[in-house]
């Protein structure tokens, strides 16, 4: 004997399938973001006016603010008051216009994610140094794919996608990653980040979050237009 399914049950099942699919599609709808710049969902860390988002390495932040930029002045590194994990970071910087040194002594600074993992800032325009220490390098680990440096004194940009290393329940560390664009040019392509920090500073071990640190290496490097989007 052949059993038939009532027509209304067929329609009901179809209706539930369509409604369910629509609900899933609605749940997956991406949020609206004004692209800016900066994007409307970004946290502005420096807008050219004050250092309220930062603390100094030795107390209150002492870097000078000149013409909408903050300038390294030998008073110690700057550290964000807030901690961040996975993120998209935009930062603009400029090495001194007057060249007074060479190699690592020329426009040296650094951008540290979680206070631990450094993307090198350096005047790498016609300036030889070790490959994993030039501008755009994941310092001490990975040289940039290309040298995209502008001339001394000109503004440069870093756009960084950062994913932090993770510690599993068994204690093993899953590497994180860096993707970096220097002046719009890809220089680090999903490069692995090991669990060990690349700095011997105060931030040690593997952590899900940590501060952004701008290094004072003694050179008057300038920074402006800094924003971050937690991912």
Number of C-alpha atoms within 10 A of each C-alpha: 3 3 5 6 7 8 8 9 10 11 11 11 11 12 12 12 12 12 12 12 12 12 12 11 11 10 9 9 9 8 5 8 10 9 10 9 10 16 14 13 15 19 15 16 22 20 14 16 13 14 20 12 15 21 18 19 17 11 10 13 18 20 21 16 17 11 10 15 22 24 21 24 17 14 18 19 23 25 22 20 15 13 14 20 20 20 16 18 20 23 18 18 23 24 26 19 14 10 13 10 10 14 17 19 16 25 29 24 28 24 21 22 26 26 25 24 27 25 28 23 27 28 29 25 15 13 14 13 15 10 18 17 24 28 29 32 26 29 23 17 18 19 20 25 14 14 19 18 22 18 15 20 17 12 16 21 21 24 20 21 22 24 21 26 22 17 15 9 7 6 8 10 15 15 16 17 19 20 18 27 19 23 17 12 16 19 25 24 14 14 17 19 21 18 21 14 18 20 15 8 9 8 16 15 9 18 16 14 16 22 20 26 23 24 24 21 20 17 20 22 27 24 23 24 19 20 21 22 19 14 11
